[in-house]
Amino acid sequence: MSLDLVMNHATFRKAWRFEAFAEACAAAGMSRVSIWGDEVDRIGLKAAAQSLHDAGLTAFGYNRAGPFLAATPDAQSEKLAATMVEIDKAAELGADHVLVFPGGLAPYQKGLAGLRHQLADTLVPLLEHARSCGVSLALEPLHPMLAGDRSPLCTLAEANALCDALGDGIGIVVDTYHVWWDPAVEQQIELAGASGRILGFHVNDWLIPTSHLLTDRGMMGDGIIDLAHFWGKVREAGYQGPIEVEIFSEHWWARDPDMVLQTALRRCRAIFDDRQGDSQ
Amino acid sequence: MSLDLVMNHATFRKAWRFEAFAEACAAAGMSRVSIWGDEVDRIGLKAAAQSLHDAGLTAFGYNRAGPFLAATPDAQSEKLAATMVEIDKAAELGADHVLVFPGGLAPYQKGLAGLRHQLADTLVPLLEHARSCGVSLALEPLHPMLAGDRSPLCTLAEANALCDALGDGIGIVVDTYHVWWDPAVEQQIELAGASGRILGFHVNDWLIPTSHLLTDRGMMGDGIIDLAHFWGKVREAGYQGPIEVEIFSEHWWARDPDMVLQTALRRCRAIFDDRQGDSQ
């Protein structure tokens, strides 16, 4: 069994537009891609669907449902409507799941606890809509350094609690970059797996030093995250999906995308491919 | 009752050497300062003690015990010995507590879980030494974005668990910058307070955007942390110590230190001084 890999378009977003990205992934032998709504908009939904079809690909993760948290009811309604449209697009493209991206605190001044309640409340109509479209929502805890402006959801424990409260149709994406530091990460992966709600496993690496809070993620193997350890944990927890490469990095965006893709594939094989270990 | 404030020398570290810092704090009416071992070394222990004495000040926090985590037994022994010397210096200067600074993962490759065990083990002899000197150790959870190279201790929950395991002579410093994002922060402050182990309360602010992981902390009021909320929580939990201003910031380091000091005092009064509310 060869390693099941998925590339997230964000990893190549400055070099490849939608079609070029899809063609490159197909040429490298992959069967799924994770995509972004803004790139879909650039060519139109129909052309995006055609591009996936022509390349023999299906959509795995769709980015993204959000940002939808807002300071006023009017702004909230407007953002919710826009978010529903993204969920519709994900469903039309047959995506496996839509990444929930709440948005952050600023310029609100209500505190994180209030924002977390608002997130829980707002997920109810979003999930109802997603269910009616037949697409899953995926909660992805983001690193606490992004709590201020990207998402109040910082830990797998909160994501598990939200899933418990919300019921079917919503699960969790485990991104190693965001959760590797958490003392409870192994326990919460196990919990998420026991409920069959791990929808994706994102890899990249934490660099020392890290020069930017958003765009200095590392290529797998260049940082200090014990990626093989976390891959073992999600598999032990019952996850049978692919490994998704998502690297936000000015460094890698500036490089030849074919080289970046080959580097990512090679690193993933070196770190995650345990055929020698498992099948002998 | 006027607001009890302490300045941490780090806030002014590029502008004021030890004596100038002490004199400025005394002139502003404060009775305690938080100091750094490297600044003490610059003038010598005796001169530092004299400087505090002349200014009518006592030492509150002493930075720092560490880094002491190391990859090999030899390196570990060497670092432990150096850390003991820092604890001795803190005791000789009559500091209230010494900040524990474990150091980080790189270039070790043992994973955070292993490093957390190593931290727990290493605190035993350090605490024994601190007790024999009559000075308290203070665990300060650092922001998870610093887990890679500064400290594996990321949450108040871990700090409380370590204190529970270690017994007397060790407590916790709550730095708003490091813990404000944590969904369990209020609960863990309450727990720490119930055991009488909150030794300090550090303030600063989280800026949007934040441009650097170490040196872009904000002046109180310039960011999004609900500082008054957290001050209320530590007081409800029984903390009766001062508010300590600790701002690592290239922006503020480049400014006139008298202006920075006055700004910090003014902001603290605006945010934390509740004389109108409490006593009328």
Interface residues (C-beta under 8 A of the other chain):
Chain A: G104 L105 A106 Q109 G111 L112 A113 R116 H143 P144 M145 A147 G148 D149 C154 T155 A157 E158 W180 W181 D182 P183 E186 W206 I208 P209 T210 L213 G223 I224 D226 H229
Chain B: G104 L105 A106 Q109 G111 L112 A113 R116 H143 P144 M145 A147 G148 D149 C154 T155 A157 E158 W180 W181 D182 P183 E186 W206 I208 P209 T210 L213 G223 I224 D226 H229
